[in-house]
């Protein structure tokens, strides 16, 4: 499954899967740690078919970022069946993202 990129608050509403686990990466094109996170998310997307990954550019979806208390980037919010259940702030290892997603699988 390909990573979905969200460029507006309106797109965000339909991006989070209503079933299963979704990792939502809140970041920005100019954010260096966010750029470092991209290959990690790409690898997870290829290796974990049960996992949905969504990227949200906070410059274009500020209301969505504010709704989930995004104060620094990257912030990854974990959704289970469409509901936010956990959050990781700052760049983490691939294993950290996989472990938190698996916790809700």
Gaussian input, Z-matrix of N, CA and C with variables (Angstrom, degrees):
# hf/3-21g

backbone

0 1
 N
 C     1     B1
 C     2     B2     1     A1
 N     3     B3     2     A2     1     D1
 C     4     B4     3     A3     2     D2
 C     5     B5     4     A4     3     D3
 N     6     B6     5     A5     4     D4
 C     7     B7     6     A6     5     D5
 C     8     B8     7     A7     6     D6
 N     9     B9     8     A8     7     D7
 C    10    B10     9     A9     8     D8
 C    11    B11    10    A10     9     D9
 N    12    B12    11    A11    10    D10
 C    13    B13    12    A12    11    D11
 C    14    B14    13    A13    12    D12
 N    15    B15    14    A14    13    D13
 C    16    B16    15    A15    14    D14
 C    17    B17    16    A16    15    D15
 N    18    B18    17    A17    16    D16
 C    19    B19    18    A18    17    D17
 C    20    B20    19    A19    18    D18
 N    21    B21    20    A20    19    D19
 C    22    B22    21    A21    20    D20
 C    23    B23    22    A22    21    D21
 N    24    B24    23    A23    22    D22
 C    25    B25    24    A24    23    D23
 C    26    B26    25    A25    24    D24
 N    27    B27    26    A26    25    D25
 C    28    B28    27    A27    26    D26
 C    29    B29    28    A28    27    D27
 N    30    B30    29    A29    28    D28
 C    31    B31    30    A30    29    D29
 C    32    B32    31    A31    30    D30
 N    33    B33    32    A32    31    D31
 C    34    B34    33    A33    32    D32
 C    35    B35    34    A34    33    D33
 N    36    B36    35    A35    34    D34
 C    37    B37    36    A36    35    D35
 C    38    B38    37    A37    36    D36
 N    39    B39    38    A38    37    D37
 C    40    B40    39    A39    38    D38
 C    41    B41    40    A40    39    D39
 N    42    B42    41    A41    40    D40
 C    43    B43    42    A42    41    D41
 C    44    B44    43    A43    42    D42
 N    45    B45    44    A44    43    D43
 C    46    B46    45    A45    44    D44
 C    47    B47    46    A46    45    D45
 N    48    B48    47    A47    46    D46
 C    49    B49    48    A48    47    D47
 C    50    B50    49    A49    48    D48
 N    51    B51    50    A50    49    D49
 C    52    B52    51    A51    50    D50
 C    53    B53    52    A52    51    D51
 N    54    B54    53    A53    52    D52
 C    55    B55    54    A54    53    D53
 C    56    B56    55    A55    54    D54
 N    57    B57    56    A56    55    D55
 C    58    B58    57    A57    56    D56
 C    59    B59    58    A58    57    D57
 N    60    B60    59    A59    58    D58
 C    61    B61    60    A60    59    D59
 C    62    B62    61    A61    60    D60
 N    63    B63    62    A62    61    D61
 C    64    B64    63    A63    62    D62
 C    65    B65    64    A64    63    D63
 N    66    B66    65    A65    64    D64
 C    67    B67    66    A66    65    D65
 C    68    B68    67    A67    66    D66
 N    69    B69    68    A68    67    D67
 C    70    B70    69    A69    68    D68
 C    71    B71    70    A70    69    D69
 N    72    B72    71    A71    70    D70
 C    73    B73    72    A72    71    D71
 C    74    B74    73    A73    72    D72
 N    75    B75    74    A74    73    D73
 C    76    B76    75    A75    74    D74
 C    77    B77    76    A76    75    D75
 N    78    B78    77    A77    76    D76
 C    79    B79    78    A78    77    D77
 C    80    B80    79    A79    78    D78
 N    81    B81    80    A80    79    D79
 C    82    B82    81    A81    80    D80
 C    83    B83    82    A82    81    D81
 N    84    B84    83    A83    82    D82
 C    85    B85    84    A84    83    D83
 C    86    B86    85    A85    84    D84
 N    87    B87    86    A86    85    D85
 C    88    B88    87    A87    86    D86
 C    89    B89    88    A88    87    D87
 N    90    B90    89    A89    88    D88
 C    91    B91    90    A90    89    D89
 C    92    B92    91    A91    90    D90
 N    93    B93    92    A92    91    D91
 C    94    B94    93    A93    92    D92
 C    95    B95    94    A94    93    D93
 N    96    B96    95    A95    94    D94
 C    97    B97    96    A96    95    D95
 C    98    B98    97    A97    96    D96
 N    99    B99    98    A98    97    D97
 C   100   B100    99    A99    98    D98
 C   101   B101   100   A100    99    D99
 N   102   B102   101   A101   100   D100
 C   103   B103   102   A102   101   D101
 C   104   B104   103   A103   102   D102
 N   105   B105   104   A104   103   D103
 C   106   B106   105   A105   104   D104
 C   107   B107   106   A106   105   D105
 N   108   B108   107   A107   106   D106
 C   109   B109   108   A108   107   D107
 C   110   B110   109   A109   108   D108
 N   111   B111   110   A110   109   D109
 C   112   B112   111   A111   110   D110
 C   113   B113   112   A112   111   D111
 N   114   B114   113   A113   112   D112
 C   115   B115   114   A114   113   D113
 C   116   B116   115   A115   114   D114
 N   117   B117   116   A116   115   D115
 C   118   B118   117   A117   116   D116
 C   119   B119   118   A118   117   D117
 N   120   B120   119   A119   118   D118
 C   121   B121   120   A120   119   D119
 C   122   B122   121   A121   120   D120
 N   123   B123   122   A122   121   D121
 C   124   B124   123   A123   122   D122
 C   125   B125   124   A124   123   D123
 N   126   B126   125   A125   124   D124
 C   127   B127   126   A126   125   D125
 C   128   B128   127   A127   126   D126
 N   129   B129   128   A128   127   D127
 C   130   B130   129   A129   128   D128
 C   131   B131   130   A130   129   D129
 N   132   B132   131   A131   130   D130
 C   133   B133   132   A132   131   D131
 C   134   B134   133   A133   132   D132
 N   135   B135   134   A134   133   D133
 C   136   B136   135   A135   134   D134
 C   137   B137   136   A136   135   D135
 N   138   B138   137   A137   136   D136
 C   139   B139   138   A138   137   D137
 C   140   B140   139   A139   138   D138
 N   141   B141   140   A140   139   D139
 C   142   B142   141   A141   140   D140
 C   143   B143   142   A142   141   D141
 N   144   B144   143   A143   142   D142
 C   145   B145   144   A144   143   D143
 C   146   B146   145   A145   144   D144
 N   147   B147   146   A146   145   D145
 C   148   B148   147   A147   146   D146
 C   149   B149   148   A148   147   D147
 N   150   B150   149   A149   148   D148
 C   151   B151   150   A150   149   D149
 C   152   B152   151   A151   150   D150
 N   153   B153   152   A152   151   D151
 C   154   B154   153   A153   152   D152
 C   155   B155   154   A154   153   D153
 N   156   B156   155   A155   154   D154
 C   157   B157   156   A156   155   D155
 C   158   B158   157   A157   156   D156
 N   159   B159   158   A158   157   D157
 C   160   B160   159   A159   158   D158
 C   161   B161   160   A160   159   D159
 N   162   B162   161   A161   160   D160
 C   163   B163   162   A162   161   D161
 C   164   B164   163   A163   162   D162
 N   165   B165   164   A164   163   D163
 C   166   B166   165   A165   164   D164
 C   167   B167   166   A166   165   D165
 N   168   B168   167   A167   166   D166
 C   169   B169   168   A168   167   D167
 C   170   B170   169   A169   168   D168
 N   171   B171   170   A170   169   D169
 C   172   B172   171   A171   170   D170
 C   173   B173   172   A172   171   D171
 N   174   B174   173   A173   172   D172
 C   175   B175   174   A174   173   D173
 C   176   B176   175   A175   174   D174
 N   177   B177   176   A176   175   D175
 C   178   B178   177   A177   176   D176
 C   179   B179   178   A178   177   D177
 N   180   B180   179   A179   178   D178
 C   181   B181   180   A180   179   D179
 C   182   B182   181   A181   180   D180
 N   183   B183   182   A182   181   D181
 C   184   B184   183   A183   182   D182
 C   185   B185   184   A184   183   D183
 N   186   B186   185   A185   184   D184
 C   187   B187   186   A186   185   D185
 C   188   B188   187   A187   186   D186
 N   189   B189   188   A188   187   D187
 C   190   B190   189   A189   188   D188
 C   191   B191   190   A190   189   D189
 N   192   B192   191   A191   190   D190
 C   193   B193   192   A192   191   D191
 C   194   B194   193   A193   192   D192
 N   195   B195   194   A194   193   D193
 C   196   B196   195   A195   194   D194
 C   197   B197   196   A196   195   D195
 N   198   B198   197   A197   196   D196
 C   199   B199   198   A198   197   D197
 C   200   B200   199   A199   198   D198
 N   201   B201   200   A200   199   D199
 C   202   B202   201   A201   200   D200
 C   203   B203   202   A202   201   D201
 N   204   B204   203   A203   202   D202
 C   205   B205   204   A204   203   D203
 C   206   B206   205   A205   204   D204
 N   207   B207   206   A206   205   D205
 C   208   B208   207   A207   206   D206
 C   209   B209   208   A208   207   D207
 N   210   B210   209   A209   208   D208
 C   211   B211   210   A210   209   D209
 C   212   B212   211   A211   210   D210
 N   213   B213   212   A212   211   D211
 C   214   B214   213   A213   212   D212
 C   215   B215   214   A214   213   D213
 N   216   B216   215   A215   214   D214
 C   217   B217   216   A216   215   D215
 C   218   B218   217   A217   216   D216
 N   219   B219   218   A218   217   D217
 C   220   B220   219   A219   218   D218
 C   221   B221   220   A220   219   D219
 N   222   B222   221   A221   220   D220
 C   223   B223   222   A222   221   D221
 C   224   B224   223   A223   222   D222
 N   225   B225   224   A224   223   D223
 C   226   B226   225   A225   224   D224
 C   227   B227   226   A226   225   D225
 N   228   B228   227   A227   226   D226
 C   229   B229   228   A228   227   D227
 C   230   B230   229   A229   228   D228
 N   231   B231   230   A230   229   D229
 C   232   B232   231   A231   230   D230
 C   233   B233   232   A232   231   D231
 N   234   B234   233   A233   232   D232
 C   235   B235   234   A234   233   D233
 C   236   B236   235   A235   234   D234
 N   237   B237   236   A236   235   D235
 C   238   B238   237   A237   236   D236
 C   239   B239   238   A238   237   D237
 N   240   B240   239   A239   238   D238
 C   241   B241   240   A240   239   D239
 C   242   B242   241   A241   240   D240
 N   243   B243   242   A242   241   D241
 C   244   B244   243   A243   242   D242
 C   245   B245   244   A244   243   D243
 N   246   B246   245   A245   244   D244
 C   247   B247   246   A246   245   D245
 C   248   B248   247   A247   246   D246
 N   249   B249   248   A248   247   D247
 C   250   B250   249   A249   248   D248
 C   251   B251   250   A250   249   D249
 N   252   B252   251   A251   250   D250
 C   253   B253   252   A252   251   D251
 C   254   B254   253   A253   252   D252
 N   255   B255   254   A254   253   D253
 C   256   B256   255   A255   254   D254
 C   257   B257   256   A256   255   D255
 N   258   B258   257   A257   256   D256
 C   259   B259   258   A258   257   D257
 C   260   B260   259   A259   258   D258
 N   261   B261   260   A260   259   D259
 C   262   B262   261   A261   260   D260
 C   263   B263   262   A262   261   D261
 N   264   B264   263   A263   262   D262
 C   265   B265   264   A264   263   D263
 C   266   B266   265   A265   264   D264
 N   267   B267   266   A266   265   D265
 C   268   B268   267   A267   266   D266
 C   269   B269   268   A268   267   D267
 N   270   B270   269   A269   268   D268
 C   271   B271   270   A270   269   D269
 C   272   B272   271   A271   270   D270
 N   273   B273   272   A272   271   D271
 C   274   B274   273   A273   272   D272
 C   275   B275   274   A274   273   D273
 N   276   B276   275   A275   274   D274
 C   277   B277   276   A276   275   D275
 C   278   B278   277   A277   276   D276
 N   279   B279   278   A278   277   D277
 C   280   B280   279   A279   278   D278
 C   281   B281   280   A280   279   D279
 N   282   B282   281   A281   280   D280
 C   283   B283   282   A282   281   D281
 C   284   B284   283   A283   282   D282
 N   285   B285   284   A284   283   D283
 C   286   B286   285   A285   284   D284
 C   287   B287   286   A286   285   D285
 N   288   B288   287   A287   286   D286
 C   289   B289   288   A288   287   D287
 C   290   B290   289   A289   288   D288
 N   291   B291   290   A290   289   D289
 C   292   B292   291   A291   290   D290
 C   293   B293   292   A292   291   D291
 N   294   B294   293   A293   292   D292
 C   295   B295   294   A294   293   D293
 C   296   B296   295   A295   294   D294
 N   297   B297   296   A296   295   D295
 C   298   B298   297   A297   296   D296
 C   299   B299   298   A298   297   D297
 N   300   B300   299   A299   298   D298
 C   301   B301   300   A300   299   D299
 C   302   B302   301   A301   300   D300
 N   303   B303   302   A302   301   D301
 C   304   B304   303   A303   302   D302
 C   305   B305   304   A304   303   D303
 N   306   B306   305   A305   304   D304
 C   307   B307   306   A306   305   D305
 C   308   B308   307   A307   306   D306
 N   309   B309   308   A308   307   D307
 C   310   B310   309   A309   308   D308
 C   311   B311   310   A310   309   D309
 N   312   B312   311   A311   310   D310
 C   313   B313   312   A312   311   D311
 C   314   B314   313   A313   312   D312

   B1=1.4544
   B2=1.5286
   B3=1.2955
   B4=1.4671
   B5=1.5291
   B6=1.3205
   B7=1.4602
   B8=1.5215
   B9=1.3130
   B10=1.4596
   B11=1.5229
   B12=1.3376
   B13=1.4544
   B14=1.5163
   B15=1.3319
   B16=1.4547
   B17=1.5241
   B18=1.3285
   B19=1.4575
   B20=1.5226
   B21=1.3271
   B22=1.4642
   B23=1.5216
   B24=1.3276
   B25=1.4585
   B26=1.5261
   B27=1.3251
   B28=1.4573
   B29=1.5263
   B30=1.3404
   B31=1.4621
   B32=1.5222
   B33=1.3238
   B34=1.4647
   B35=1.5227
   B36=1.3186
   B37=1.4666
   B38=1.5234
   B39=1.3220
   B40=1.4600
   B41=1.5154
   B42=1.3235
   B43=1.4603
   B44=1.5221
   B45=1.3126
   B46=1.4619
   B47=1.5297
   B48=1.3208
   B49=1.4649
   B50=1.5258
   B51=1.3204
   B52=1.4640
   B53=1.5286
   B54=1.3266
   B55=1.4587
   B56=1.5224
   B57=1.3077
   B58=1.4481
   B59=1.5180
   B60=1.3256
   B61=1.4600
   B62=1.5262
   B63=1.3328
   B64=1.4604
   B65=1.5173
   B66=1.3371
   B67=1.4615
   B68=1.5193
   B69=1.3335
   B70=1.4582
   B71=1.5218
   B72=1.3241
   B73=1.4593
   B74=1.5221
   B75=1.3285
   B76=1.4556
   B77=1.5190
   B78=1.3344
   B79=1.4586
   B80=1.5122
   B81=1.3210
   B82=1.4638
   B83=1.5310
   B84=1.3133
   B85=1.4623
   B86=1.5208
   B87=1.3214
   B88=1.4611
   B89=1.5300
   B90=1.3188
   B91=1.4671
   B92=1.5341
   B93=1.3407
   B94=1.4693
   B95=1.5309
   B96=1.3457
   B97=1.4689
   B98=1.5316
   B99=1.3286
   B100=1.4687
   B101=1.5311
   B102=1.3269
   B103=1.4697
   B104=1.5237
   B105=1.3282
   B106=1.4585
   B107=1.5213
   B108=1.3207
   B109=1.4615
   B110=1.5321
   B111=1.3215
   B112=1.4692
   B113=1.5272
   B114=1.3418
   B115=1.4677
   B116=1.5302
   B117=1.3205
   B118=1.4599
   B119=1.5250
   B120=1.3231
   B121=1.4655
   B122=1.5257
   B123=1.3422
   B124=1.4662
   B125=1.5281
   B126=1.3254
   B127=1.4607
   B128=1.5353
   B129=1.3203
   B130=1.4664
   B131=1.5240
   B132=1.3074
   B133=1.4650
   B134=1.5323
   B135=1.3234
   B136=1.4703
   B137=1.5318
   B138=1.3279
   B139=1.4622
   B140=1.5262
   B141=1.3261
   B142=1.4684
   B143=1.5362
   B144=1.3158
   B145=1.4651
   B146=1.5278
   B147=1.3106
   B148=1.4674
   B149=1.5296
   B150=1.3223
   B151=1.4578
   B152=1.5276
   B153=1.3232
   B154=1.4606
   B155=1.5236
   B156=1.3419
   B157=1.4588
   B158=1.5264
   B159=1.3385
   B160=1.4668
   B161=1.5248
   B162=1.3258
   B163=1.4581
   B164=1.5241
   B165=1.3308
   B166=1.4598
   B167=1.5248
   B168=1.3338
   B169=1.4594
   B170=1.5279
   B171=1.3276
   B172=1.4631
   B173=1.5275
   B174=1.3292
   B175=1.4611
   B176=1.5289
   B177=1.3312
   B178=1.4599
   B179=1.5280
   B180=1.3184
   B181=1.4746
   B182=1.5252
   B183=1.3350
   B184=1.4679
   B185=1.5274
   B186=1.3012
   B187=1.4649
   B188=1.5225
   B189=1.3191
   B190=1.4698
   B191=1.5183
   B192=1.3203
   B193=1.4672
   B194=1.5280
   B195=1.3144
   B196=1.4623
   B197=1.5223
   B198=1.3145
   B199=1.4611
   B200=1.5319
   B201=1.3438
   B202=1.4623
   B203=1.5262
   B204=1.3231
   B205=1.4590
   B206=1.5117
   B207=1.3181
   B208=1.4604
   B209=1.5277
   B210=1.3335
   B211=1.4643
   B212=1.5276
   B213=1.3356
   B214=1.4539
   B215=1.5262
   B216=1.3258
   B217=1.4562
   B218=1.5225
   B219=1.3279
   B220=1.4535
   B221=1.5311
   B222=1.2978
   B223=1.4622
   B224=1.5181
   B225=1.3142
   B226=1.4599
   B227=1.5261
   B228=1.3239
   B229=1.4589
   B230=1.5306
   B231=1.3192
   B232=1.4594
   B233=1.5209
   B234=1.3359
   B235=1.4585
   B236=1.5242
   B237=1.3128
   B238=1.4593
   B239=1.5187
   B240=1.3110
   B241=1.4680
   B242=1.5324
   B243=1.3310
   B244=1.4621
   B245=1.5131
   B246=1.3361
   B247=1.4654
   B248=1.5244
   B249=1.3334
   B250=1.4636
   B251=1.5246
   B252=1.3549
   B253=1.4620
   B254=1.5249
   B255=1.3276
   B256=1.4570
   B257=1.5294
   B258=1.3438
   B259=1.4608
   B260=1.5242
   B261=1.3282
   B262=1.4612
   B263=1.5296
   B264=1.3248
   B265=1.4617
   B266=1.5221
   B267=1.3192
   B268=1.4592
   B269=1.5143
   B270=1.3164
   B271=1.4558
   B272=1.5257
   B273=1.3268
   B274=1.4669
   B275=1.5276
   B276=1.3072
   B277=1.4629
   B278=1.5322
   B279=1.3099
   B280=1.4599
   B281=1.5280
   B282=1.3261
   B283=1.4560
   B284=1.5331
   B285=1.3175
   B286=1.4724
   B287=1.5258
   B288=1.3315
   B289=1.4656
   B290=1.5279
   B291=1.3224
   B292=1.4592
   B293=1.5268
   B294=1.3247
   B295=1.4638
   B296=1.5132
   B297=1.3252
   B298=1.4619
   B299=1.5259
   B300=1.3344
   B301=1.4674
   B302=1.5218
   B303=1.3256
   B304=1.4641
   B305=1.5158
   B306=1.3057
   B307=1.4656
   B308=1.5385
   B309=1.3344
   B310=1.4692
   B311=1.5241
   B312=1.3259
   B313=1.4864
   B314=1.5182
   A1=107.61
   A2=117.49
   A3=121.60
   A4=110.97
   A5=114.06
   A6=119.69
   A7=108.37
   A8=116.32
   A9=121.50
   A10=108.76
   A11=116.78
   A12=121.87
   A13=109.31
   A14=115.98
   A15=122.49
   A16=109.01
   A17=116.28
   A18=121.51
   A19=113.23
   A20=117.10
   A21=119.38
   A22=109.93
   A23=115.29
   A24=119.80
   A25=110.97
   A26=117.18
   A27=121.18
   A28=110.76
   A29=116.90
   A30=120.75
   A31=111.23
   A32=116.83
   A33=120.49
   A34=111.11
   A35=117.54
   A36=121.36
   A37=112.37
   A38=117.60
   A39=120.74
   A40=114.26
   A41=117.59
   A42=120.67
   A43=113.94
   A44=117.82
   A45=120.50
   A46=109.31
   A47=115.33
   A48=120.43
   A49=110.52
   A50=116.10
   A51=120.16
   A52=111.39
   A53=117.19
   A54=120.67
   A55=108.88
   A56=115.49
   A57=119.98
   A58=112.97
   A59=114.90
   A60=122.39
   A61=109.47
   A62=115.27
   A63=122.22
   A64=108.79
   A65=116.33
   A66=121.50
   A67=107.33
   A68=116.43
   A69=120.85
   A70=107.84
   A71=115.26
   A72=123.05
   A73=109.35
   A74=116.48
   A75=121.71
   A76=107.81
   A77=116.50
   A78=121.33
   A79=110.74
   A80=115.54
   A81=121.33
   A82=108.94
   A83=115.89
   A84=121.71
   A85=112.37
   A86=118.21
   A87=122.60
   A88=113.04
   A89=118.84
   A90=124.21
   A91=110.45
   A92=116.74
   A93=121.06
   A94=113.02
   A95=120.39
   A96=118.65
   A97=112.38
   A98=116.89
   A99=120.48
   A100=110.31
   A101=116.40
   A102=120.67
   A103=110.63
   A104=117.04
   A105=121.30
   A106=111.17
   A107=116.89
   A108=122.00
   A109=112.87
   A110=117.95
   A111=121.17
   A112=113.96
   A113=120.02
   A114=117.88
   A115=113.20
   A116=117.03
   A117=120.98
   A118=109.72
   A119=116.32
   A120=120.63
   A121=111.08
   A122=117.04
   A123=120.29
   A124=110.80
   A125=115.97
   A126=120.24
   A127=110.64
   A128=117.06
   A129=120.05
   A130=110.93
   A131=116.54
   A132=120.71
   A133=110.91
   A134=116.45
   A135=120.61
   A136=111.75
   A137=117.02
   A138=121.29
   A139=114.63
   A140=117.99
   A141=121.07
   A142=110.01
   A143=118.36
   A144=120.80
   A145=114.13
   A146=118.53
   A147=122.66
   A148=112.02
   A149=116.96
   A150=122.70
   A151=111.13
   A152=116.38
   A153=121.81
   A154=107.90
   A155=116.65
   A156=120.94
   A157=108.89
   A158=114.18
   A159=121.67
   A160=108.06
   A161=116.67
   A162=122.05
   A163=108.39
   A164=116.69
   A165=122.00
   A166=108.16
   A167=116.37
   A168=121.04
   A169=107.57
   A170=116.18
   A171=120.49
   A172=112.91
   A173=117.44
   A174=119.75
   A175=111.33
   A176=116.88
   A177=121.36
   A178=112.91
   A179=116.89
   A180=121.18
   A181=109.87
   A182=117.26
   A183=119.92
   A184=113.91
   A185=118.10
   A186=120.08
   A187=111.50
   A188=116.35
   A189=120.25
   A190=110.04
   A191=117.02
   A192=120.91
   A193=110.27
   A194=117.37
   A195=121.27
   A196=111.16
   A197=116.73
   A198=121.59
   A199=111.87
   A200=116.19
   A201=120.27
   A202=112.60
   A203=116.82
   A204=121.27
   A205=114.83
   A206=116.80
   A207=120.32
   A208=108.68
   A209=115.39
   A210=121.47
   A211=111.63
   A212=117.12
   A213=121.39
   A214=108.16
   A215=114.20
   A216=118.78
   A217=110.11
   A218=115.46
   A219=126.09
   A220=112.11
   A221=114.82
   A222=122.33
   A223=106.71
   A224=116.42
   A225=121.41
   A226=107.94
   A227=115.32
   A228=121.32
   A229=107.76
   A230=115.48
   A231=121.92
   A232=108.47
   A233=115.42
   A234=121.85
   A235=108.86
   A236=116.20
   A237=122.55
   A238=107.25
   A239=116.28
   A240=122.17
   A241=111.57
   A242=116.10
   A243=121.43
   A244=115.99
   A245=118.17
   A246=122.02
   A247=110.59
   A248=117.03
   A249=121.13
   A250=108.96
   A251=116.29
   A252=120.18
   A253=113.35
   A254=118.45
   A255=120.22
   A256=109.22
   A257=115.40
   A258=119.65
   A259=110.08
   A260=116.03
   A261=123.03
   A262=107.91
   A263=116.67
   A264=121.08
   A265=108.09
   A266=115.67
   A267=120.92
   A268=111.37
   A269=114.93
   A270=121.53
   A271=109.71
   A272=116.20
   A273=122.35
   A274=109.14
   A275=115.68
   A276=121.19
   A277=110.17
   A278=115.05
   A279=120.27
   A280=109.96
   A281=116.70
   A282=121.40
   A283=111.40
   A284=116.90
   A285=120.00
   A286=110.95
   A287=116.62
   A288=120.04
   A289=110.47
   A290=116.71
   A291=120.05
   A292=110.86
   A293=117.15
   A294=120.46
   A295=112.39
   A296=117.41
   A297=118.93
   A298=111.06
   A299=117.16
   A300=120.16
   A301=110.07
   A302=116.41
   A303=121.33
   A304=112.03
   A305=116.51
   A306=121.67
   A307=111.25
   A308=116.63
   A309=121.49
   A310=113.58
   A311=116.25
   A312=119.90
   A313=111.20
   D1=137.34
   D2=-178.92
   D3=-83.69
   D4=149.27
   D5=176.49
   D6=-69.35
   D7=131.05
   D8=178.32
   D9=-91.26
   D10=134.27
   D11=177.34
   D12=-106.69
   D13=131.58
   D14=-177.78
   D15=-109.24
   D16=127.49
   D17=-177.71
   D18=-115.59
   D19=13.99
   D20=177.80
   D21=-162.08
   D22=160.01
   D23=177.14
   D24=-62.93
   D25=-34.34
   D26=-179.15
   D27=-65.66
   D28=-40.64
   D29=179.70
   D30=-66.56
   D31=-30.62
   D32=-176.85
   D33=-61.18
   D34=-38.61
   D35=-176.65
   D36=-54.59
   D37=-39.90
   D38=-177.77
   D39=-93.47
   D40=-2.30
   D41=-173.17
   D42=-82.74
   D43=-30.76
   D44=-176.06
   D45=-80.74
   D46=124.46
   D47=-177.41
   D48=-61.30
   D49=136.57
   D50=-179.56
   D51=-77.22
   D52=-16.13
   D53=174.78
   D54=-132.04
   D55=149.17
   D56=178.41
   D57=87.38
   D58=-167.62
   D59=-176.35
   D60=-106.48
   D61=133.21
   D62=177.87
   D63=-127.74
   D64=131.29
   D65=170.37
   D66=-99.38
   D67=124.36
   D68=178.94
   D69=-111.18
   D70=114.59
   D71=-179.35
   D72=-92.41
   D73=111.74
   D74=174.97
   D75=-93.78
   D76=116.49
   D77=-178.06
   D78=-154.40
   D79=-165.67
   D80=179.48
   D81=-149.50
   D82=154.38
   D83=-178.04
   D84=-61.75
   D85=-30.05
   D86=-176.79
   D87=-88.19
   D88=-3.78
   D89=-175.05
   D90=-86.81
   D91=114.37
   D92=-178.34
   D93=-60.87
   D94=-47.88
   D95=177.89
   D96=-61.80
   D97=-30.98
   D98=177.82
   D99=-65.02
   D100=-38.75
   D101=177.69
   D102=-65.94
   D103=-35.28
   D104=177.81
   D105=-67.80
   D106=-32.06
   D107=-179.79
   D108=-70.62
   D109=-29.05
   D110=-174.20
   D111=-54.42
   D112=-48.46
   D113=179.49
   D114=-64.42
   D115=-30.48
   D116=177.05
   D117=-64.85
   D118=-46.28
   D119=179.29
   D120=-66.09
   D121=-38.74
   D122=177.23
   D123=-60.69
   D124=-42.05
   D125=179.69
   D126=-65.59
   D127=-44.63
   D128=177.20
   D129=-60.59
   D130=-39.77
   D131=179.98
   D132=-61.93
   D133=-40.78
   D134=179.58
   D135=-71.17
   D136=-38.00
   D137=-171.92
   D138=-89.16
   D139=-21.18
   D140=-173.53
   D141=-122.88
   D142=84.23
   D143=-176.04
   D144=-63.74
   D145=-18.69
   D146=179.86
   D147=-79.87
   D148=-10.07
   D149=-173.50
   D150=-103.21
   D151=131.14
   D152=174.81
   D153=-100.35
   D154=135.83
   D155=179.72
   D156=-125.12
   D157=132.46
   D158=-179.36
   D159=-127.71
   D160=133.78
   D161=175.19
   D162=-105.27
   D163=131.57
   D164=178.65
   D165=-120.10
   D166=122.09
   D167=175.34
   D168=-84.89
   D169=112.27
   D170=-174.05
   D171=-65.62
   D172=-21.84
   D173=177.49
   D174=-68.03
   D175=-26.65
   D176=-178.50
   D177=-105.57
   D178=-12.96
   D179=179.56
   D180=-133.19
   D181=58.44
   D182=-175.73
   D183=-65.40
   D184=-33.62
   D185=179.92
   D186=-66.65
   D187=-37.93
   D188=177.78
   D189=-65.65
   D190=-42.38
   D191=178.13
   D192=-62.60
   D193=-43.68
   D194=-179.72
   D195=-65.05
   D196=-37.79
   D197=-179.73
   D198=-57.84
   D199=-32.87
   D200=-178.34
   D201=-105.46
   D202=16.61
   D203=173.24
   D204=66.53
   D205=32.22
   D206=179.68
   D207=-73.46
   D208=114.29
   D209=-178.93
   D210=-113.55
   D211=-21.14
   D212=176.96
   D213=-144.76
   D214=162.84
   D215=-175.05
   D216=-127.23
   D217=148.59
   D218=-2.85
   D219=-78.45
   D220=149.64
   D221=170.26
   D222=-123.53
   D223=128.06
   D224=178.18
   D225=-112.56
   D226=119.75
   D227=178.15
   D228=-101.99
   D229=132.17
   D230=179.96
   D231=-95.95
   D232=128.27
   D233=177.13
   D234=-113.84
   D235=137.99
   D236=173.21
   D237=-121.59
   D238=119.56
   D239=-179.40
   D240=52.22
   D241=41.32
   D242=175.19
   D243=85.44
   D244=-1.00
   D245=-178.73
   D246=-114.65
   D247=134.25
   D248=177.21
   D249=-66.08
   D250=129.05
   D251=-177.23
   D252=-125.68
   D253=-16.69
   D254=-177.83
   D255=-162.66
   D256=168.30
   D257=-177.45
   D258=-151.94
   D259=138.52
   D260=172.62
   D261=-118.38
   D262=125.81
   D263=-179.70
   D264=-108.53
   D265=131.49
   D266=-179.47
   D267=92.32
   D268=164.79
   D269=-179.05
   D270=-71.40
   D271=131.91
   D272=179.46
   D273=-127.06
   D274=175.50
   D275=177.99
   D276=-77.62
   D277=162.64
   D278=175.71
   D279=-57.04
   D280=-40.87
   D281=-178.53
   D282=-62.92
   D283=-36.53
   D284=179.14
   D285=-63.59
   D286=-43.28
   D287=179.15
   D288=-67.88
   D289=-40.98
   D290=179.25
   D291=-65.71
   D292=-42.61
   D293=-179.32
   D294=-63.19
   D295=-42.58
   D296=-179.03
   D297=-70.01
   D298=-34.98
   D299=177.18
   D300=-67.53
   D301=-44.10
   D302=-178.89
   D303=-63.58
   D304=-30.02
   D305=178.59
   D306=-58.01
   D307=-29.79
   D308=-176.85
   D309=-107.09
   D310=1.89
   D311=-177.86
   D312=-73.24

